[in-house]
Amino acid sequence: MIDLDALERDLLGQIEQAGDEAALEALRVAALGKKGSVSELLKTLGAMTPDERRERGPLINGLRDRLQGAILAKRETLAEAALDARLAAERIDVTLPLREAPETRGRIHPISQVIEEITAIFSDLGFSVAEGPDIETDELNFTALNFPEGHPAREMHDTFFLRPDNFGKRKLLRTHTSPVQVRTMRAKQPPIRVIMPGRTYRHDSDQTHTPMFHQVEGLVIDRSANIANLKWVLESFCRAFFEVDSVTMRFRPSFFPFTEPSAEVDIQCSRKDGELRFGEGTDWLEVLGCGMVHPNVLRNGGLDPDQVQGFAFGMGIDRLAMLKYGMPDLRPFFEADVRWLDHYGFRPIDVPSLVGGLTG
């Protein structure tokens, strides 16, 4: 006759030693399955005498019940251990800095950001945006803008000329965005109020000059445009762009072939402790050039200077970015250094607006 106590000790020991739920299930089947060792003992009850059945029946059934309880308890223990192991493996240290979301990891280049800022300001002033090709004709880049033959800007040392075409004419990389002014005048009737941001090209390279740079020009043409309007537009722009309550500007006489009269514009600033601040101080900084559109340019644009007049202005976008955001050297703008872009770049969600603030 089988020793039930020994069998129970052996099975309970195996249950206790089970390392996972699969091993525990195998033990359950071996003991309590159809052909398990305890199930086979239960089958022998039918062949026993009534007295033997009364004696052995409770012992075998008690063994089965205790084994079932031990298996259930061990299963719960193994489940808790598995859950603890999973939680430990998937543990997140909430004291660590939050990882930056994908939509905020990228950076907008300062040039792109400043173009958006300029566009937002002039859009609020009623200007639209006009664009033109980087490769221009000599006529649009120089002649139509009143550059005389022999002007220094037409020389090879200043301008990137392309090879002559089949007709012997050479196109060039535009030296300014002013050709877009002529294109706009030929395509639209006054009143005209546009800004023209874009890339320009000249033979020049140092700390504050690169062979390719960015300009934005503005053009206003109607029957009554005048210097007072020009001054108000530029003051409004500088206040909004540099985000100061007031600016003091001075206009110095200058010369540009495409405007008459022409002026260089300085803005009052402070350079105290090496920090450039606008709207205060006693120093001056040149920021742009401007003037009334020359009558010859109006004629070349298909307009009658006796009927309409206008003003134009232009400034370097790269220079504005350097002044506003404290960048000492222009060359890193185009070196594609991710570290520089991480430092000076802008988040994609920092969309400039006059309501929310240009710089977020």
Secondary structure as GFF3:
##gff-version 3
##sequence-region A 1 360
A	DSSP	alpha_helix	4	17	.	.	.	ID=ss1
A	DSSP	alpha_helix	21	32	.	.	.	ID=ss2
A	DSSP	alpha_helix	37	43	.	.	.	ID=ss3
A	DSSP	three_ten_helix	44	47	.	.	.	ID=ss4
A	DSSP	alpha_helix	50	89	.	.	.	ID=ss5
A	DSSP	alpha_helix	102	105	.	.	.	ID=ss6
A	DSSP	alpha_helix	110	124	.	.	.	ID=ss7
A	DSSP	beta_strand	128	129	.	.	.	ID=ss8
A	DSSP	beta_strand	135	136	.	.	.	ID=ss9
A	DSSP	alpha_helix	138	141	.	.	.	ID=ss10
A	DSSP	three_ten_helix	143	145	.	.	.	ID=ss11
A	DSSP	three_ten_helix	152	154	.	.	.	ID=ss12
A	DSSP	beta_strand	161	164	.	.	.	ID=ss13
A	DSSP	beta_strand	170	173	.	.	.	ID=ss14
A	DSSP	alpha_helix	179	187	.	.	.	ID=ss15
A	DSSP	beta_strand	192	201	.	.	.	ID=ss16
A	DSSP	beta_strand	212	222	.	.	.	ID=ss17
A	DSSP	alpha_helix	227	242	.	.	.	ID=ss18
A	DSSP	beta_strand	249	256	.	.	.	ID=ss19
A	DSSP	beta_strand	259	270	.	.	.	ID=ss20
A	DSSP	three_ten_helix	272	274	.	.	.	ID=ss21
A	DSSP	beta_strand	277	278	.	.	.	ID=ss22
A	DSSP	beta_strand	283	293	.	.	.	ID=ss23
A	DSSP	alpha_helix	295	300	.	.	.	ID=ss24
A	DSSP	beta_strand	309	316	.	.	.	ID=ss25
A	DSSP	alpha_helix	317	325	.	.	.	ID=ss26
A	DSSP	three_ten_helix	331	334	.	.	.	ID=ss27
A	DSSP	alpha_helix	338	344	.	.	.	ID=ss28
###
